[in-house]
Amino acid sequence: DSAGNPIGIVAISRDISDKEEIQQKYIEAKEKAEEADRLKTAFLANMSHEIRTPMNSIIGFSNLLTEEDLTPEDKAEFIRHINHGSETLLSLIDDIIDIAKIEAGQLMVTFEPYNLREMMDELYVTHAELLKRKGKDHVKLILEKDQLPGSDVVLTDPFRLKQVMTNLLVNAVKFTEKGSITYGYKVTGDFLNFYVKDTGIGISPEGLKVIFERFRQDNRYGIKHQGGTGLGLAISRHIVQLLGGDITVTSSPGEGALFSFIIPYNAYHETVKDKRKGRDSTFNMDWSAKTILVVEDVESHYNYIRSALMRTGINMLRVTSGQESVDICLNDHQIDIVLMDVNLPDMDGYTATGKIKAHKPEIPVIAQTAYNQPGEEERSRKAGCDAYISKPVKLKELLDALAGFLDNQT
Ligand code: ADP
């Protein structure tokens, strides 16, 4: 008023919780972006290291192979290094493809009968060898086998199940300097429980929270970085979930780690037919009375197939295009089987197969593709192919596929 006394108060209040919330979200988004950026940089550095290491040994040892005066032992040793480097690179590429498939929701599992004991024994041989190669023979590898009620054959995705176990075992080997690595499986109710337990460096509580996420590793101060890309466990977890289960880890620093996963126990009862199907292929096949047509445009791929099949004595014809394969099949009566590359320069392998089958349905055609995409097998069958193998073709797989047809022909 005129005397200067207050006669009222005007208060304005504004609700800023929205603004606060937006600000908080902004801070979180910024932190996330910075974290992603850090991860990307670390991932690229790791990836570069993971590619260079095997690449160096492939290039280095191939150069050494050209030297004169090498003893057969030297050569065998160099070739072992080159092979090992190539396998390491291939498994890295497989991991990257798997992660891409997971992101695209395209990683699939296919179930078939599989003998778990055989898988466990195979894993033993490979990882005992790995320990030796890494100079860790003193670390004990222990396989605990639980006899399943009934047979050890279960319905699962053999390739993917083995991939998960391999990943856990390779990690155990990597992070264990002394003591032991114990692995196995047991039946728990309706589930199969697989485990890999080591006495290695263990994992920090922070690490436990993130290691199943892609690119994430337990980077602890004072612990030597062991390489790797941080993809293996992310892929493993996804596969286990696709198989209907879940994966867990318990560990603390210096106390080793226990990774275990469960998947539904689908017992499978073998029939006589399955046993025949699962027989081991030997390298003593005699197919000297047979003729194979290899349709392959890439020289190095053809050379591999030729070397792989040499010891079977099979007669080999080769063409480099789809059209030629059709011409030769329709005009030459000697062809017992066709190994058809799908990706050809002119007519693709599926179209060529369709044309061959239209006139000569009795000639078995095995498709080979480099795609390994879901649905590829289905596509090849629709095109009329009798079987399908994906590149890089493993020798045993190739021989098994061919034997399935050639040994049954009269
Ligand atoms: P990579 O081994 O290529 O880094 P993984 O996804 O397989 O990728 O593993 C992620 C991380 O989890 C590893 O880098 C390591 O820090 C931790 N880890 C996995 N297995 C073990 C183990 N057996 N012992 C200790 N740490 C492990």
Residues whose N, C-alpha, C, O or C-beta is under 5 A from the ligand:
A	BS01	ADP	N171 A172 F175 G200 G202 I203 I211 R216 Q217 D218 G227 G228 T229 G230 L231 G232 L233 A234 A257
